[in-house]
Amino acid sequence: MSVFDIFKKLEAERAPVPSGPPEFIICGLGNPGTQYENTRHNAGFMALDTLAEELKTDVKKLKFKSLTADVNIDGVRCLLMKPTTFMNNSGEAVVEALNFYKLTPEKLLVMYDDISLDVGRMRIRKKGSDGGHNGIKSIIYLTGSDTFPRIKIGVGAKPNPDYDLAAWVLGMFPKEQGELLEKTFANAAAAARLIAAGKTDEAMNKYNS
């Protein structure tokens, strides 16, 4: 098989870009830059990358202060987004996308790290407070709503109360947690697909742990 044939095969396998505006937004939270890759605070980015890989797309189009991709999930046109604003200003990217497409917060799913959950655990909620998470705090403040579904991905608690929180969430996952994390990100991606298709209750029943 020639290089040209291989390229054509890869292109054919890629998910077709849907027509029309997105009806739903799936946002993974994290910090941009190679220095933040594989850190606990970037669990949302990693879950979104897993979803994008399953959908055979790349989240790389710069739009709404984010890296984005247009996808089709069970007939629903969706926008995948990874804000490039840094975590504390995630709401700037989210509200810009919601306003542009005239979508309500209920049409937004956010995936992010949660230190109150052990690694390997996941919690899906239809709405709720920020729980002390600065990315969610920014989104709630700028959208004026907390009624958006979210997937919380466990990254584990600080090793002791005196441990600096920023140092913990900006620290990298240990290698021995890699297999467990891959399974969690795959579950988050599967749950996101159900939620985008309007099956939030099913996602909660199947993947809440």
VOVEXBA-231418 format. One record per residue: x, y, z of N, C-alpha, C, O in turn; residue in three letters. Coordinates in steps of 0.001 Angstrom, whole numbers, plus 500000, padded with zeros to 6 digits. Layout:
<<X Y Z> <X Y Z> <X Y Z> <X Y Z> "ALA">
...
end
This chain:
<<500849 498805 500000> <500000 500000 500000> <500887 501248 500000> <501809 501365 500807> "MET">
<<500598 502166 499094> <501396 503376 498996> <501060 504347 500126> <500048 504197 500810> "SER">
<<501928 505347 500310> <501682 506374 501325> <500381 507108 501021> <499630 507455 501932> "VAL">
<<500119 507339 499748> <498880 508016 499346> <497663 507187 499735> <496669 507725 500223> "PHE">
<<497743 505859 499516> <496632 504970 499861> <496394 504942 501359> <495252 504927 501820> "ASP">
<<497495 504935 502121> <497382 504947 503584> <496708 506228 504050> <495852 506204 504934> "ILE">
<<497105 507363 503443> <496518 508650 503800> <495018 508654 503503> <494224 509134 504311> "PHE">
<<494631 508115 502338> <493215 508055 501972> <492431 507177 502936> <491295 507494 503290> "LYS">
<<493040 506072 503359> <492376 505166 504293> <492146 505848 505640> <491072 505731 506230> "LYS">
<<493170 506565 506122> <493049 507266 507393> <491977 508345 507324> <491192 508510 508258> "LEU">
<<491946 509072 506226> <490943 510126 506053> <489537 509541 506010> <488596 510130 506542> "GLU">
<<489397 508373 505371> <488083 507729 505265> <487585 507266 506623> <486379 507224 506869> "ALA">
<<488528 506915 507513> <488155 506428 508834> <487761 507551 509780> <487107 507310 510794> "GLU">
<<488154 508771 509455> <487856 509900 510325> <486363 510198 510314> <485693 510059 509290> "ARG">
<<485863 510606 511456> <484443 510918 511553> <484120 512123 510677> <484865 513104 510692> "ALA">
<<483027 512075 509913> <482659 513219 509074> <482295 514425 509929> <481665 514291 510977> "PRO">
<<482698 515596 509469> <482358 516823 510187> <480884 517130 509960> <480456 517252 508812> "VAL">
<<480103 517256 511016> <478664 517480 510849> <478377 518866 510291> <479146 519807 510487> "PRO">
<<477251 518970 509590> <476843 520269 509072> <475927 520944 510074> <475311 520289 510914> "SER">
<<475847 522265 509976> <474993 523019 510890> <475703 523332 512189> <476771 522788 512469> "GLY">
<<475108 524214 512987> <475734 524615 514251> <475613 523528 515313> <474690 522716 515267> "PRO">
<<476537 523509 516267> <476458 522535 517362> <475189 522727 518191> <474711 523844 518390> "PRO">
<<474664 521601 518664> <473493 521600 519537> <473888 521329 520983> <473075 521470 521896> "GLU">
<<475142 520938 521181> <475611 520546 522511> <477115 520788 522575> <477823 520629 521581> "PHE">
<<477595 521177 523766> <479024 521438 523957> <479566 520509 525030> <478976 520374 526101> "ILE">
<<480687 519871 524741> <481394 519042 525720> <482746 519692 525966> <483575 519790 525062> "ILE">
<<482958 520134 527195> <484163 520895 527528> <484989 520140 528572> <484473 519758 529622> "CYS">
<<486246 519933 528281> <487180 519373 529250> <488018 520502 529827> <488483 521368 529087> "GLY">
<<488215 520503 531134> <488970 521589 531766> <490419 521185 532031> <490729 520021 532286> "LEU">
<<491291 522187 531961> <492706 521963 532206> <493488 523231 531948> <492911 524298 531740> "GLY">
<<494793 523112 531962> <495693 524226 531664> <496475 523926 530395> <496962 522809 530223> "ASN">
<<496606 524914 529495> <497360 524680 528265> <498865 524688 528530> <499330 525281 529504> "PRO">
<<499612 524032 527664> <501068 524029 527790> <501613 522665 528172> <501011 521942 528966> "GLY">
<<502749 522324 527602> <503336 521002 527835> <503699 520778 529301> <503728 519638 529766> "THR">
<<503977 521862 530033> <504362 521704 531437> <503212 521201 532302> <503432 520738 533421> "GLN">
<<501978 521291 531784> <500826 520854 532553> <500271 519507 532079> <499300 519006 532646> "TYR">
<<500872 518929 531064> <500392 517647 530561> <500514 516567 531636> <501496 516518 532377> "GLU">
<<499516 515719 531704> <499487 514592 532648> <499433 515016 534114> <499734 514215 534999> "ASN">
<<499055 516253 534376> <498866 516676 535757> <497421 516400 536178> <496533 516258 535338> "THR">
<<497207 516328 537474> <495870 516024 537991> <494834 517043 537522> <493694 516688 537221> "ARG">
<<495239 518306 537464> <494310 519376 537085> <493897 519279 535620> <492950 519947 535203> "HIS">
<<494588 518464 534839> <494277 518322 533419> <493490 517056 533117> <493420 516622 531967> "ASN">
<<492899 516465 534145> <492106 515250 533937> <490973 515479 532943> <490640 514584 532166> "ALA">
<<490376 516675 532962> <489312 516990 532016> <489800 517010 530581> <489122 516520 529678> "GLY">
<<490985 517583 530372> <491594 517575 529037> <491815 516139 528567> <491518 515797 527422> "PHE">
<<492339 515306 529463> <492669 513932 529087> <491422 513130 528763> <491436 512310 527845> "MET">
<<490344 513355 529502> <489086 512673 529206> <488543 513113 527850> <488035 512295 527083> "ALA">
<<488652 514408 527558> <488164 514914 526277> <489007 514362 525131> <488472 514032 524072> "LEU">
<<490317 514260 525332> <491182 513689 524301> <490816 512231 524021> <490865 511777 522878> "ASP">
<<490448 511503 525080> <490020 510110 524897> <488750 510051 524054> <488630 509217 523157> "THR">
<<487805 510942 524349> <486567 511008 523566> <486874 511352 522119> <486334 510728 521205> "LEU">
<<487731 512334 521902> <488085 512748 520539> <488739 511607 519772> <488467 511410 518587> "ALA">
<<489599 510859 520448> <490267 509723 519805> <489251 508666 519384> <489351 508097 518297> "GLU">
<<488278 508409 520245> <487236 507443 519904> <486416 507907 518708> <485966 507095 517898> "GLU">
<<486226 509212 518605> <485436 509786 517507> <486292 510072 516271> <485815 510613 515273> "LEU">
<<487580 509691 516366> <488519 509850 515246> <488610 511301 514773> <488498 511597 513584> "LYS">
<<488817 512192 515737> <488982 513599 515410> <490094 514196 516253> <490535 513581 517224> "THR">
<<490544 515369 515897> <491580 516086 516645> <490997 517389 517159> <490356 518131 516415> "ASP">
<<491223 517663 518435> <490739 518913 519030> <491841 519945 518848> <492695 520112 519718> "VAL">
<<491817 520633 517718> <492936 521522 517404> <492535 522830 516712> <493389 523689 516490> "LYS">
<<491256 522995 516368> <490825 524230 515714> <490658 525321 516764> <489896 525153 517715> "LYS">
<<491360 526431 516600> <491318 527508 517585> <490058 528349 517397> <489857 528987 516364> "LEU">
<<489217 528328 518433> <487942 529054 518386> <487433 529227 519805> <487602 528337 520638> "LYS">
<<486818 530351 520085> <486249 530629 521415> <487307 530482 522530> <487023 529911 523583> "PHE">
<<488512 530995 522296> <489596 530897 523280> <489824 529449 523694> <490134 529156 524849> "LYS">
<<489664 528549 522727> <489770 527116 523000> <490306 526384 521779> <490297 526905 520664> "SER">
<<490772 525165 522020> <491008 524224 520935> <489706 523439 520793> <489172 522944 521785> "LEU">
<<489193 523322 519573> <487867 522743 519373> <487842 521704 518260> <488789 521569 517486> "THR">
<<486743 520982 518204> <486457 520056 517109> <484953 519906 517004> <484249 519902 518014> "ALA">
<<484463 519782 515781> <483042 519538 515536> <482844 518050 515304> <483541 517448 514486> "ASP">
<<481898 517455 516019> <481664 516017 515902> <480172 515718 515880> <479337 516574 516174> "VAL">
<<479866 514484 515525> <478491 514003 515532> <478408 512842 516510> <479106 511842 516343> "ASN">
<<477565 512963 517524> <477393 511895 518513> <475939 511446 518478> <475047 512156 518943> "ILE">
<<475714 510273 517926> <474357 509715 517827> <473382 510714 517202> <472253 510875 517667> "ASP">
<<473833 511371 516154> <472972 512302 515441> <472906 513693 516031> <472227 514564 515486> "GLY">
<<473608 513921 517147> <473634 515244 517778> <474937 515949 517408> <476024 515416 517631> "VAL">
<<474822 517133 516851> <476018 517900 516496> <476614 518514 517764> <475939 519243 518491> "ARG">
<<477871 518212 518012> <478519 518641 519254> <479812 519386 518977> <480480 519155 517969> "CYS">
<<480149 520278 519887> <481430 520970 519864> <482260 520458 521039> <481844 520569 522193> "LEU">
<<483423 519902 520747> <484368 519534 521785> <485284 520727 522008> <485732 521347 521043> "LEU">
<<485569 521059 523265> <486424 522220 523500> <487330 522043 524713> <486947 521468 525731> "MET">
<<488557 522566 524560> <489549 522600 525632> <489995 524061 525765> <490814 524525 524972> "LYS">
<<489477 524784 526743> <489829 526203 526886> <491333 526419 527009> <492033 525653 527671> "PRO">
<<491818 527476 526359> <493234 527842 526441> <493427 529042 527371> <494465 529702 527343> "THR">
<<492421 529310 528187> <492415 530500 529057> <493117 530276 530391> <493261 531208 531183> "THR">
<<493553 529049 530642> <493987 528580 531959> <492752 528367 532820> <491715 529007 532642> "PHE">
<<492904 527450 533751> <491770 526921 534510> <490869 527997 535122> <489647 527946 534984> "MET">
<<491485 528971 535800> <490686 529939 536567> <489787 530814 535705> <488866 531447 536220> "ASN">
<<490042 530859 534394> <489231 531689 533498> <488463 530843 532475> <488113 531331 531401> "ASN">
<<488209 529600 532807> <487520 528688 531876> <486173 529232 531416> <485753 528981 530286> "SER">
<<485501 529968 532279> <484184 530497 531943> <484197 531446 530753> <483199 531564 530042> "GLY">
<<485325 532125 530532> <485410 533053 529397> <485198 532311 528082> <484480 532783 527201> "GLU">
<<485829 531147 527957> <485704 530356 526738> <484310 529761 526620> <483691 529806 525557> "ALA">
<<483824 529206 527716> <482530 528524 527700> <481391 529482 527366> <480549 529171 526523> "VAL">
<<481357 530641 528018> <480246 531563 527801> <480283 532128 526381> <479236 532421 525803> "VAL">
<<481467 532279 525825> <481583 532775 524451> <480965 531767 523474> <480252 532155 522548> "GLU">
<<481235 530490 523679> <480685 529455 522797> <479173 529321 522982> <478434 529214 522004> "ALA">
<<478719 529328 524227> <477278 529228 524484> <476516 530385 523849> <475477 530188 523218> "LEU">
<<477043 531588 524022> <476368 532759 523472> <476358 532742 521950> <475356 533097 521328> "ASN">
<<477462 532332 521356> <477560 532327 519892> <476532 531390 519278> <475900 531719 518274> "PHE">
<<476366 530217 519890> <475424 529231 519344> <474038 529320 519974> <473157 528515 519673> "TYR">
<<473853 530319 520862> <472561 530532 521520> <472082 529268 522251> <470930 528850 522133> "LYS">
<<473009 528685 523003> <472699 527483 523771> <472566 527826 525248> <473246 528722 525749> "LEU">
<<471698 527117 525935> <471540 527299 527379> <472587 526448 528108> <473132 525514 527519> "THR">
<<472877 526756 529383> <473857 525961 530140> <473501 524478 530212> <474391 523642 530371> "PRO">
<<472229 524140 530100> <471821 522733 530127> <472372 521959 528932> <472409 520728 528945> "GLU">
<<472798 522686 527903> <473376 522060 526707> <474905 522050 526775> <475584 521978 525751> "LYS">
<<475425 522124 527985> <476872 522117 528219> <477217 520978 529167> <476573 520818 530204> "LEU">
<<478217 520194 528822> <478756 519178 529715> <480211 519534 530010> <480986 519805 529093> "LEU">
<<480574 519532 531283> <481943 519854 531675> <482577 518647 532361> <481973 518045 533248> "VAL">
<<483788 518297 531952> <484549 517206 532573> <485764 517811 533274> <486495 518607 532685> "MET">
<<485974 517431 534526> <487070 518056 535282> <487507 517181 536454> <486844 516204 536803> "TYR">
<<488636 517552 537054> <489237 516817 538165> <488523 517112 539480> <487988 518202 539682> "ASP">
<<488525 516122 540369> <487909 516287 541686> <488788 515600 542735> <489000 514389 542685> "ASP">
<<489292 516388 543680> <490186 515837 544706> <489425 515094 545798> <490036 514407 546617> "ILE">
<<488111 515222 545821> <487327 514526 546848> <487029 513083 546448> <486484 512319 547245> "SER">
<<487382 512709 545226> <487170 511353 544737> <488509 510659 544533> <489461 511265 544041> "LEU">
<<488580 509397 544910> <489806 508632 544691> <490041 508428 543201> <489106 508468 542402> "ASP">
<<491299 508209 542839> <491630 507905 541444> <490893 506634 541030> <490897 505636 541750> "VAL">
<<490263 506689 539863> <489482 505560 539382> <487989 505736 539578> <487190 505016 538979> "GLY">
<<487607 506700 540423> <486193 506953 540657> <485706 508126 539803> <486487 508987 539400> "ARG">
<<484419 508137 539542> <483830 509167 538684> <482439 509489 539204> <481721 508602 539666> "MET">
<<482063 510745 539129> <480750 511162 539628> <480089 512070 538593> <480667 513070 538167> "ARG">
<<478882 511711 538198> <478126 512508 537227> <477007 513219 537961> <476284 512607 538747> "ILE">
<<476865 514508 537705> <475803 515309 538315> <475126 516164 537242> <475768 516595 536284> "ARG">
<<473824 516404 537413> <473093 517236 536460> <473304 518726 536720> <473145 519548 535816> "LYS">
<<473661 519068 537947> <473889 520466 538320> <474583 520474 539670> <474816 519420 540261> "LYS">
<<474914 521672 540164> <475511 521741 541490> <476434 522927 541659> <476651 523704 540730> "GLY">
<<476976 523056 542864> <477876 524161 543180> <479251 523901 542579> <479487 522861 541963> "SER">
<<480160 524868 542768> <481515 524710 542218> <482371 523758 543041> <483389 523269 542551> "ASP">
<<481980 523485 544281> <482742 522559 545115> <484174 522983 545358> <485034 522158 545664> "GLY">
<<484429 524292 545220> <485778 524781 545431> <486682 524677 544218> <487870 524990 544301> "GLY">
<<486134 524239 543087> <486934 524096 541863> <486892 525418 541094> <485819 525889 540716> "HIS">
<<488059 526010 540868> <488105 527346 540262> <487597 527385 538822> <487020 528387 538400> "ASN">
<<487802 526318 538070> <487296 526291 536697> <485778 526309 536671> <485174 527040 535886> "GLY">
<<485161 525505 537526> <483697 525466 537617> <483175 526782 538190> <482129 527280 537774> "ILE">
<<483907 527332 539139> <483508 528619 539728> <483434 529698 538654> <482504 530505 538647> "LYS">
<<484408 529715 537748> <484434 530690 536659> <483254 530490 535708> <482631 531456 535267> "SER">
<<482955 529231 535397> <481845 528944 534482> <480508 529356 535097> <479675 529968 534428> "ILE">
<<480307 529020 536367> <479052 529385 537042> <478908 530900 537119> <477823 531435 536892> "ILE">
<<479990 531584 537437> <479942 533044 537589> <479600 533726 536258> <478750 534615 536219> "TYR">
<<480258 533312 535170> <480074 534004 533901> <478812 533571 533146> <478271 534350 532362> "LEU">
<<478341 532351 533370> <477086 531943 532725> <475886 532313 533585> <474758 532380 533097> "THR">
<<476138 532554 534882> <475052 532869 535799> <474187 531669 536116> <473036 531814 536526> "GLY">
<<474750 530464 535923> <473953 529263 536133> <474831 528110 536611> <476005 528019 536252> "SER">
<<474244 527226 537431> <474948 526008 537827> <474184 524772 537353> <474403 523666 537845> "ASP">
<<473278 524981 536380> <472396 523895 535936> <472941 523176 534703> <472178 522786 533819> "THR">
<<474255 523002 534646> <474854 522255 533544> <475377 520917 534085> <475914 520868 535192> "PHE">
<<475224 519837 533314> <475740 518546 533761> <477263 518549 533801> <477919 519287 533065> "PRO">
<<477810 517711 534674> <479263 517635 534782> <479702 516215 535121> <478965 515447 535739> "ARG">
<<480910 515892 534706> <481537 514618 535049> <482774 514929 535873> <483727 515529 535377> "ILE">
<<482752 514516 537137> <483876 514734 538038> <484776 513498 538003> <484321 512372 538200> "LYS">
<<486045 513733 537752> <487004 512636 537626> <487934 512643 538837> <488639 513623 539079> "ILE">
<<487934 511555 539589> <488724 511495 540807> <490224 511550 540559> <490757 510822 539722> "GLY">
<<490896 512429 541303> <492362 512514 541215> <493004 512278 542580> <494227 512316 542713> "VAL">
<<492177 512035 543588> <492709 511746 544910> <492924 512985 545757> <493150 514079 545241> "GLY">
<<492851 512795 547069> <493032 513899 548012> <494510 514159 548285> <495365 513317 548006> "ALA">
<<494793 515325 548828> <496160 515657 549236> <496665 514608 550231> <495879 514075 551015> "LYS">
<<497963 514308 550207> <498491 513289 551126> <498368 513673 552599> <498314 512798 553464> "PRO">
<<498325 514960 552886> <498104 515416 554259> <497529 516828 554213> <497712 517522 553213> "ASN">
<<496836 517277 555269> <496159 518580 555261> <497077 519766 554998> <496632 520786 554471> "PRO">
<<498350 519646 555358> <499282 520761 555189> <499880 520837 553791> <500569 521802 553461> "ASP">
<<499623 519833 552973> <500187 519795 551622> <499553 520902 550777> <498335 521080 550817> "TYR">
<<500339 521631 550032> <499837 522742 549217> <498905 522221 548118> <499289 521359 547328> "ASP">
<<497680 522749 548076> <496685 522264 547125> <497133 522480 545679> <496992 521584 544847> "LEU">
<<497673 523667 545378> <498115 523960 544008> <499203 522978 543578> <499196 522482 542452> "ALA">
<<500131 522706 544484> <501210 521771 544169> <500654 520377 543897> <501167 519655 543042> "ALA">
<<499603 520002 544628> <499002 518679 544448> <498307 518561 543099> <498570 517621 542349> "TRP">
<<497422 519506 542782> <496662 519373 541526> <497538 519626 540300> <497224 519159 539205> "VAL">
<<498631 520361 540479> <499541 520593 539350> <500653 519547 539287> <501544 519614 538440> "LEU">
<<500581 518584 540198> <501518 517470 540159> <501043 516405 539182> <499853 516322 538878> "GLY">
<<501963 515597 538695> <501631 514563 537714> <501134 513288 538386> <501498 512973 539519> "MET">
<<500297 512573 537658> <499853 511272 538122> <501054 510318 538134> <501858 510340 537202> "PHE">
<<501189 509491 539160> <502251 508490 539145> <501993 507441 538070> <500842 507161 537737> "PRO">
<<503060 506859 537525> <502936 505912 536420> <502076 504709 536777> <501382 504166 535917> "LYS">
<<502114 504285 538044> <501362 503089 538427> <499850 503290 538363> <499094 502321 538423> "GLU">
<<499409 504536 538242> <497967 504797 538119> <497511 504874 536665> <496331 505100 536394> "GLN">
<<498437 504687 535735> <498138 504855 534318> <497002 503990 533800> <496107 504487 533117> "GLY">
<<497028 502700 534116> <495997 501787 533620> <494628 502131 534187> <493624 502084 533477> "GLU">
<<494592 502475 535463> <493332 502852 536111> <492780 504136 535502> <491573 504260 535294> "LEU">
<<493661 505089 535217> <493238 506356 534620> <492690 506147 533217> <491686 506757 532848> "LEU">
<<493330 505300 532438> <492863 505028 531081> <491433 504487 531107> <490600 504874 530287> "GLU">
<<491160 503600 532045> <489812 503048 532176> <488823 504139 532576> <487705 504192 532064> "LYS">
<<489246 505013 533501> <488369 506100 533949> <488071 507063 532817> <486924 507473 532642> "THR">
<<489086 507431 532045> <488879 508353 530929> <487977 507719 529867> <487170 508410 529245> "PHE">
<<488110 506420 529662> <487243 505724 528703> <485797 505744 529191> <484871 505937 528403> "ALA">
<<485610 505542 530498> <484254 505603 531067> <483682 507014 530955> <482499 507190 530665> "ASN">
<<484530 508018 531189> <484079 509409 531073> <483653 509715 529637> <482654 510397 529409> "ALA">
<<484414 509210 528680> <484080 509424 527271> <482751 508754 526924> <481921 509329 526220> "ALA">
<<482559 507538 527424> <481303 506822 527159> <480123 507541 527808> <479049 507644 527215> "ALA">
<<480329 508038 529031> <479268 508773 529719> <478943 510068 528982> <477778 510450 528875> "ALA">
<<479966 510738 528479> <479758 511989 527742> <478911 511759 526500> <478069 512587 526153> "ALA">
<<479134 510647 525840> <478356 510339 524642> <476887 510117 524996> <475998 510544 524259> "ARG">
<<476635 509460 526107> <475255 509252 526540> <474588 510576 526905> <473440 510824 526537> "LEU">
<<475311 511416 527625> <474752 512704 528055> <474439 513591 526854> <473395 514241 526808> "ILE">
<<475351 513614 525882> <475113 514412 524670> <473876 513931 523924> <473188 514711 523265> "ALA">
<<473607 512635 524039> <472439 512052 523359> <471165 512162 524196> <470127 511608 523834> "ALA">
<<471251 512885 525324> <470069 513092 526160> <469793 511964 527130> <468671 511833 527619> "GLY">
<<470807 511137 527423> <470629 509974 528299> <471433 510136 529584> <472198 509249 529963> "LYS">
<<471253 511276 530250> <472028 511561 531459> <471741 510568 532577> <472666 510115 533252> "THR">
<<470489 510227 532779> <470146 509269 533832> <470822 507921 533604> <471317 507297 534541> "ASP">
<<470835 507484 532355> <471503 506226 532020> <472989 506312 532311> <473581 505367 532833> "GLU">
<<473599 507455 531971> <475021 507653 532243> <475300 507600 533743> <476282 506999 534180> "ALA">
<<474431 508234 534525> <474613 508247 535976> <474484 506843 536564> <475283 506438 537408> "MET">
<<473472 506109 536109> <473256 504759 536620> <474399 503818 536249> <474731 502908 537008> "ASN">
<<474989 504036 535099> <476011 503126 534602> <477415 503469 535083> <478223 502573 535328> "LYS">
<<477714 504765 535221> <479107 505145 535450> <479402 505839 536777> <480571 506023 537115> "TYR">
<<478385 506226 537535> <478688 506799 538847> <479335 505728 539720> <478850 504599 539799> "ASN">
<<480424 506093 540369> <481134 505109 541185> <481586 505715 542505> <482201 505029 543321> "SER">
end
